[in-house]
Amino acid sequence: MSVTRETRVDARLGFLVTGGTVFVLWNLFTLLGAVGGNAIGDPSTYGLDAAVGGAFLALLWPQLGKRSHQLVAVLAVAVALGLVPVAPAGVPVLAAGGVALLAGLLSRERAS
């Protein structure tokens, strides 16, 4: 379903309502997770550690319509997977983000 915003005021209102809702719900469920997180025990027991990757992929999937976006995603994954055995935790994700930033900068320069 596509919703069209007829005026700039409608677009602003939609942005503010969406942003406000995300802010409130994000913080609410972060609090609930912090309070209730100890009750579920070790997440690796249930395989919940893989849910984060699945959720990220679900957010990313609609953005992979263009071939160039798919190529950037594959390069970012390759860099991250290549760094996993040799880099501290978190560095592979940052490096993958760097690949995406570099691709964006290079495509911007090419378009100019």
Backbone hydrogen bonds, N-H to C=O, Kabsch-Sander energy under -0.5 kcal/mol:
donor,donor_aa,acceptor,acceptor_aa,energy
4,T,2,S,-0.5
6,E,4,T,-0.7
11,A,7,T,-1.9
12,R,8,R,-2.5
13,L,9,V,-2.7
14,G,10,D,-2.6
15,F,11,A,-2.3
16,L,12,R,-2.8
17,V,13,L,-2.8
18,T,14,G,-2.4
19,G,15,F,-3.0
20,G,16,L,-2.8
21,T,17,V,-2.5
22,V,18,T,-2.7
23,F,19,G,-2.5
24,V,20,G,-2.6
25,L,21,T,-2.8
26,W,22,V,-2.8
27,N,23,F,-2.1
28,L,24,V,-2.5
29,F,25,L,-2.8
30,T,26,W,-1.9
31,L,27,N,-2.2
32,L,28,L,-2.5
33,G,29,F,-2.2
34,A,30,T,-2.4
35,V,31,L,-2.6
36,G,32,L,-3.1
37,G,33,G,-1.7
39,A,36,G,-0.9
40,I,36,G,-0.7
40,I,37,G,-0.7
41,G,37,G,-0.6
45,T,42,D,-1.3
46,Y,42,D,-0.6
46,Y,43,P,-0.9
47,G,43,P,-0.8
48,L,43,P,-2.0
50,A,47,G,-1.1
51,A,48,L,-0.9
52,V,48,L,-0.7
53,G,49,D,-0.6
54,G,50,A,-1.9
55,A,51,A,-2.7
56,F,52,V,-2.4
57,L,53,G,-2.4
58,A,54,G,-2.2
59,L,55,A,-1.8
60,L,56,F,-2.1
61,W,57,L,-2.6
63,Q,60,L,-2.0
64,L,61,W,-1.8
70,Q,66,K,-1.8
71,L,67,R,-2.2
72,V,68,S,-2.0
73,A,69,H,-2.3
74,V,70,Q,-2.4
75,L,71,L,-2.4
76,A,72,V,-2.6
77,V,73,A,-2.4
78,A,74,V,-2.4
79,V,75,L,-2.4
80,A,76,A,-2.5
81,L,77,V,-3.0
82,G,78,A,-2.2
83,L,79,V,-1.7
84,V,80,A,-1.4
86,V,83,L,-0.9
87,A,83,L,-2.4
91,V,88,P,-1.6
94,L,90,G,-2.0
95,A,91,V,-2.8
96,A,92,P,-2.2
97,G,93,V,-2.2
98,G,94,L,-2.0
99,V,95,A,-1.9
100,A,96,A,-1.8
101,L,97,G,-2.4
102,L,98,G,-2.8
103,A,99,V,-2.4
104,G,100,A,-2.2
105,L,101,L,-2.5
106,L,102,L,-2.7
107,S,103,A,-2.3
108,R,104,G,-1.9
109,E,105,L,-2.2
110,R,106,L,-2.0
111,A,107,S,-1.7
112,S,108,R,-1.2
